[in-house]
Amino acid sequence: MRILLSLLSIIWLFPSCTSSTNDSNEQKVYSNPEVHHRGSVKNVHRNHDFSAHVQLDTLDPVNLYAIGPAEGLDGEFFIMGDRGFVYRLDTAANNTYTDKNWRAEKAAFLVWSYVEKWDTVRIDQPFDNLQELEHIIAKKAANNNLDTNEAFPFMAWTFSSSGKGHVMNESLRLRSEKRGHSDAKFSFEWVEQPTQLLGFFSPNHGGIFTHHGNRLHIHFRLGNKYRGGHVDAIEVNGRDWMLLLPVVK
């Protein structure tokens, strides 16, 4: 519990939220926020189309939540409210860094939604992989009157036991012999880190903003604020964590 409270005290933007309350006897009326997207995963992976499909300063920043790779595969977006970050690779230092000038950026593909209020659900269930996390999110979302047959955004505040992520960098791919999509990934791992997640759930957007066979696309920020990117693996064991689900009026 001390760790959870310490996590929440980290100076990050925390959106307005409410406690989770559900009356199981009431008839559920599903209500998901609208989810927008431009460009696609398959366009980037299969066609090597890294061109701009969204200019971020054309989007209303108020209550905006968005993730995706930057134009030219030069980083990963993590945007929440009017505050956003681009996590990029410093090739000289062989490490990631944070660029806060996201509004002047363009995205190779982007998925976004507008959420005014979030409902916070405390979770005491650990998970070892993204498939288990996907199952937990689906169950809790259904309990919170979200339609799991449609797309919706979510956030989470965790203290992750371990994880693995990446940022995209086209120069890495161009220097490789195979020049495949995975060659553009700068991958790194971490252990025992406060971790904020921002993601989108959908069973219908494989190849668009999720990979085929997966229902999640998630980006992350670590507690030191200088490391972040796309989640490839994450594990949370022995600690409560908080799942934030959108509230739609």
ABEGO torsion letter per residue (X at the ends): XAAAAAAAABBBBBBBBBBBBBBAABBBBBBBBBBBBBEBAAAAAAAGBABBABBAAABBABGBBBBEBBBGGBEBBBBBEABBBBBBBBAAAGBBBBBABAAABBBABBBBBBBABBBBBBBABBBABAAAAAAAAAAAAAAAGBBAABBBBBBBBBBBABBBBBBBBAAAAAABAAGBAAAABBBBBBBGBBBBBBBBBBAAABGAABBBGBABBBBBBBAAGABBEBBABBBBBGBBBBBBBBBBX
